Amino acid sequence: MNPEKLSPLDPLIHSRIRLGILSILASVEEATFNYLKEALDTTDGNLSANLSKLEESGYISIKKTFSGKKPLTTCRITKKGLAAFQDYLKALEAYLKFGK
């Protein structure tokens, strides 16, 4: 396989936090902000910034409601986000198979 034939890895996904967010959201219907924060071992600000990038790209949707008097933020992967995530995984597999 020629190196020029390898698909580029999506730079929006190719970050530890954003890859983690999409990995989790691809396997569940939705996840809360606090669940993602704990699962990814990150700070509120870091998670918020990365969620915003994914939302702006159309990869996830974010819903803000209240549970009693406490704010509740839930996130879901969109069809566009799931397709981009699957493409990312296929590209990554091609990199791993390269040269074998």
TIZADREN-221812 format. One line per field, with one value per residue: residue number from 1; residue in three letters; chain; x, y negated, z negated of N, C-alpha, C in turn. Coordinates in steps of 0.2 Angstrom, whole numbers. Layout:
i (NUM,...);
aa (ALA,...);
ch (A,...);
n_c1 (X,...);
n_c2 (Y,...);
n_c3 (Z,...);
ca_c1 (X,...);
ca_c2 (Y,...);
ca_c3 (Z,...);
c_c1 (X,...);
c_c2 (Y,...);
c_c3 (Z,...);
! end
This chain:
i (1,2,3,4,5,6,7,8,9,10,11,12,13,14,15,16,17,18,19,20,21,22,23,24,25,26,27,28,29,30,31,32,33,34,35,36,37,38,39,40,41,42,43,44,45,46,47,48,49,50,51,52,53,54,55,56,57,58,59,60,61,62,63,64,65,66,67,68,69,70,71,72,73,74,75,76,77,78,79,80,81,82,83,84,85,86,87,88,89,90,91,92,93,94,95,96,97,98,99,100);
aa (MET,ASN,PRO,GLU,LYS,LEU,SER,PRO,LEU,ASP,PRO,LEU,ILE,HIS,SER,ARG,ILE,ARG,LEU,GLY,ILE,LEU,SER,ILE,LEU,ALA,SER,VAL,GLU,GLU,ALA,THR,PHE,ASN,TYR,LEU,LYS,GLU,ALA,LEU,ASP,THR,THR,ASP,GLY,ASN,LEU,SER,ALA,ASN,LEU,SER,LYS,LEU,GLU,GLU,SER,GLY,TYR,ILE,SER,ILE,LYS,LYS,THR,PHE,SER,GLY,LYS,LYS,PRO,LEU,THR,THR,CYS,ARG,ILE,THR,LYS,LYS,GLY,LEU,ALA,ALA,PHE,GLN,ASP,TYR,LEU,LYS,ALA,LEU,GLU,ALA,TYR,LEU,LYS,PHE,GLY,LYS);
ch (A,A,A,A,A,A,A,A,A,A,A,A,A,A,A,A,A,A,A,A,A,A,A,A,A,A,A,A,A,A,A,A,A,A,A,A,A,A,A,A,A,A,A,A,A,A,A,A,A,A,A,A,A,A,A,A,A,A,A,A,A,A,A,A,A,A,A,A,A,A,A,A,A,A,A,A,A,A,A,A,A,A,A,A,A,A,A,A,A,A,A,A,A,A,A,A,A,A,A,A);
n_c1 (4,3,9,2,-11,-17,-30,-33,-33,-47,-45,-53,-58,-47,-41,-38,-49,-60,-61,-63,-76,-84,-83,-89,-102,-106,-109,-120,-137,-138,-128,-124,-116,-109,-106,-98,-88,-82,-79,-70,-60,-58,-58,-72,-71,-62,-69,-81,-77,-72,-84,-91,-84,-87,-101,-102,-97,-107,-107,-112,-126,-132,-142,-149,-156,-166,-164,-174,-169,-156,-145,-145,-136,-136,-129,-129,-124,-124,-131,-122,-111,-109,-106,-94,-86,-86,-79,-67,-62,-61,-51,-41,-39,-34,-21,-15,-14,-6,9,9);
n_c2 (6,-11,-25,-37,-34,-32,-36,-52,-55,-61,-77,-83,-73,-67,-68,-65,-68,-71,-60,-50,-55,-53,-39,-34,-40,-33,-21,-22,-28,-41,-52,-59,-75,-75,-61,-59,-67,-61,-48,-51,-57,-71,-89,-101,-113,-109,-98,-104,-113,-104,-97,-108,-110,-98,-99,-110,-106,-97,-84,-80,-81,-93,-94,-104,-104,-104,-95,-94,-107,-107,-110,-100,-92,-83,-73,-67,-57,-62,-57,-61,-62,-49,-43,-50,-45,-32,-32,-37,-26,-16,-22,-22,-9,-5,-12,-4,8,6,9,23);
n_c3 (0,4,-4,-1,1,-11,-21,-28,-46,-55,-61,-70,-78,-82,-96,-113,-122,-114,-106,-115,-120,-108,-107,-118,-117,-105,-109,-118,-121,-126,-136,-151,-156,-168,-169,-157,-161,-172,-167,-157,-165,-166,-167,-171,-162,-152,-146,-143,-133,-123,-120,-115,-103,-96,-95,-87,-75,-71,-75,-88,-98,-110,-125,-136,-152,-167,-182,-194,-204,-199,-185,-170,-159,-144,-131,-114,-101,-84,-68,-58,-66,-70,-58,-55,-65,-63,-50,-54,-63,-53,-45,-54,-56,-44,-45,-55,-48,-38,-30,-34);
ca_c1 (0,6,7,-2,-17,-20,-35,-31,-37,-51,-41,-58,-59,-40,-39,-40,-56,-65,-61,-67,-83,-88,-82,-94,-109,-107,-111,-126,-141,-135,-123,-124,-110,-105,-104,-93,-82,-79,-77,-64,-56,-56,-61,-78,-69,-59,-75,-86,-73,-72,-91,-93,-81,-91,-107,-102,-96,-113,-105,-116,-131,-132,-148,-148,-163,-165,-167,-176,-166,-150,-144,-143,-133,-136,-126,-130,-120,-128,-129,-116,-105,-108,-103,-87,-82,-84,-74,-61,-60,-59,-44,-36,-37,-29,-15,-13,-13,-1,15,9);
ca_c2 (0,-17,-30,-43,-31,-31,-42,-56,-55,-67,-81,-85,-67,-64,-71,-60,-69,-71,-53,-47,-57,-49,-32,-33,-41,-28,-15,-23,-32,-47,-52,-66,-79,-72,-54,-60,-70,-56,-43,-53,-60,-78,-95,-104,-117,-105,-94,-109,-116,-99,-96,-113,-109,-92,-101,-115,-102,-93,-77,-78,-86,-94,-96,-107,-104,-104,-89,-98,-114,-107,-109,-93,-92,-77,-73,-62,-57,-62,-52,-64,-61,-42,-42,-52,-41,-25,-33,-38,-20,-13,-25,-20,-2,-5,-13,2,14,3,13,30);
ca_c3 (0,5,-10,1,1,-18,-22,-34,-52,-56,-66,-75,-82,-84,-102,-118,-125,-109,-104,-121,-120,-103,-108,-123,-114,-100,-112,-122,-118,-128,-142,-155,-156,-173,-167,-153,-165,-176,-163,-154,-170,-164,-171,-168,-157,-146,-143,-139,-127,-118,-118,-110,-96,-93,-93,-81,-69,-70,-77,-93,-100,-117,-127,-143,-155,-174,-186,-200,-203,-196,-178,-168,-152,-141,-125,-110,-94,-78,-62,-55,-71,-70,-52,-55,-70,-59,-45,-58,-64,-47,-43,-59,-55,-38,-47,-58,-44,-34,-30,-36);
c_c1 (4,4,2,-10,-21,-24,-32,-36,-40,-47,-46,-59,-52,-38,-42,-47,-61,-66,-65,-74,-87,-88,-88,-101,-111,-110,-117,-130,-140,-131,-124,-117,-106,-102,-98,-87,-78,-76,-70,-59,-53,-60,-68,-76,-67,-65,-80,-83,-74,-79,-93,-90,-85,-98,-107,-101,-102,-112,-110,-121,-131,-139,-147,-155,-161,-168,-168,-173,-159,-150,-142,-142,-133,-133,-128,-126,-125,-127,-123,-110,-104,-104,-95,-83,-81,-79,-67,-58,-58,-52,-39,-34,-33,-22,-11,-11,-7,6,15,9);
c_c2 (-6,-22,-35,-40,-31,-38,-46,-55,-61,-71,-83,-79,-65,-68,-66,-62,-68,-63,-49,-49,-53,-42,-30,-34,-36,-22,-15,-27,-40,-47,-59,-69,-76,-65,-55,-62,-65,-50,-45,-57,-67,-83,-97,-108,-114,-101,-99,-112,-110,-97,-101,-112,-103,-95,-106,-111,-98,-86,-75,-83,-87,-97,-98,-107,-105,-97,-92,-105,-113,-106,-102,-93,-85,-78,-67,-62,-58,-57,-55,-62,-53,-40,-44,-48,-34,-26,-34,-31,-16,-15,-23,-13,-1,-7,-8,7,12,7,20,34);
c_c3 (0,-1,-8,1,-6,-19,-28,-40,-53,-62,-72,-80,-85,-90,-107,-120,-120,-106,-109,-121,-114,-104,-113,-120,-108,-103,-117,-119,-120,-134,-145,-155,-162,-172,-162,-156,-169,-172,-159,-158,-167,-168,-167,-162,-151,-143,-140,-133,-121,-116,-113,-103,-92,-91,-87,-75,-67,-72,-83,-94,-108,-120,-135,-146,-163,-177,-193,-199,-200,-188,-176,-160,-149,-133,-121,-104,-89,-73,-59,-59,-71,-64,-52,-60,-66,-54,-49,-60,-58,-45,-48,-58,-49,-40,-51,-54,-39,-35,-32,-30);
! end
